[in-house]
Amino acid sequence: MARKFLNGNLFAKMFRGGVAYLRAHVKAVNDMNVFPVPDGDTGDNMMMTMEGGAKALSRIDGESLDSVAKSLMDGLLLGARA
């Protein structure tokens, strides 16, 4: 059996797939939002965070899992602050 490894490109592709899935279901996440208050914006806030990560990934072209993860981490943090 051949071993498969997670590299930076595959990790970025997986993350982008998650962003696309969330984008398609933001309304559902907003609708089920009840904690701590039912303000209906959890999906929107989550989407801003995830889009910050996706934006950071679009600026790099890396094979290294470490470099992709670090860039994603920075983008997620900045997206969460928006």
C-alpha positions as MATLAB code, in Angstrom:
seq = 'MARKFLNGNLFAKMFRGGVAYLRAHVKAVNDMNVFPVPDGDTGDNMMMTMEGGAKALSRIDGESLDSVAKSLMDGLLLGARA';
ca = [
       0.000    0.000    0.000;
       1.376    3.381   -0.994;
       1.561    5.985    1.724;
      -0.032    9.345    1.143;
       1.022   12.490    2.908;
      -0.671   15.800    3.516;
       1.269   18.586    1.865;
       0.596   22.311    1.732;
      -1.262   22.212   -1.576;
      -3.629   19.445   -0.455;
      -4.236   21.171    2.886;
      -5.092   24.448    1.100;
      -7.424   22.596   -1.266;
      -9.187   20.940    1.687;
      -9.588   24.290    3.431;
     -11.002   25.929    0.300;
     -13.513   23.085    0.044;
     -14.623   23.779    3.599;
     -15.002   27.475    2.811;
     -17.166   26.659   -0.216;
     -19.357   24.350    1.896;
     -19.782   26.964    4.611;
     -20.559   29.639    2.012;
     -23.396   27.453    0.726;
     -24.765   26.972    4.260;
     -24.235   30.333    5.993;
     -27.971   30.950    6.293;
     -28.485   27.588    8.008;
     -25.757   28.415   10.544;
     -27.267   31.861   11.134;
     -30.727   30.319   11.603;
     -29.589   27.825   14.241;
     -27.611   30.425   16.196;
     -28.905   30.591   19.773;
     -25.816   30.976   21.981;
     -25.003   33.208   23.755;
     -27.791   35.302   22.243;
     -29.893   34.532   19.156;
     -28.491   37.382   17.070;
     -28.360   35.345   13.858;
     -24.876   36.311   12.721;
     -22.711   33.360   13.720;
     -22.574   32.081   10.133;
     -21.654   35.521    8.838;
     -18.894   35.905   11.437;
     -17.599   32.410   10.716;
     -17.612   33.173    6.994;
     -15.565   36.360    7.496;
     -13.014   34.359    9.460;
     -12.817   31.603    6.846;
     -12.630   34.078    3.951;
      -9.700   35.761    5.693;
      -7.926   32.420    5.653;
      -8.812   31.776    2.010;
      -7.559   35.235    1.046;
      -4.232   34.561    2.760;
      -3.921   31.243    0.930;
      -4.507   32.953   -2.410;
      -1.372   35.035   -1.843;
       0.998   32.101   -1.416;
       2.130   29.255   -3.584;
       3.660   26.767   -1.266;
       4.161   23.065   -1.088;
       5.287   23.174    2.514;
       2.541   22.293    4.957;
       4.242   24.489    7.531;
       4.241   27.613    5.355;
       0.635   27.079    4.235;
      -0.549   26.506    7.805;
       1.228   29.624    9.064;
      -0.242   31.767    6.292;
      -3.691   30.320    6.944;
      -3.367   30.979   10.665;
      -2.537   34.635   10.060;
      -5.398   35.038    7.585;
      -7.910   33.412    9.922;
      -6.879   35.709   12.751;
      -7.187   38.818   10.602;
     -10.516   37.624    9.173;
     -11.907   37.094   12.653;
     -11.075   40.671   13.548;
     -12.905   42.163   10.562;
];
